[in-house]
């Protein structure tokens, strides 16, 4: 991801700190690997390797949370252990 789009380093730092606690679901798919963020399910990735797939989701999360913060909105809270119990990944 190009950090040039993010004009305020403090926003990028805050977004990075927030998403450190987010969860990513990863599974085999026709593209190789598919992943999505549980806290922001609209953020998805697909790649030939698991590492690149997770990196794509991570970059999407950074961008999404930066946009929310820049617009004065609060990003989703990280899921708790109780939230994750029984969570179905489709």
Helices and strands as residue ranges (DSSP letters): G 3-5, H 9-19, E 24-29, E 32-37, E 44-47, H 50-70, H 81-84
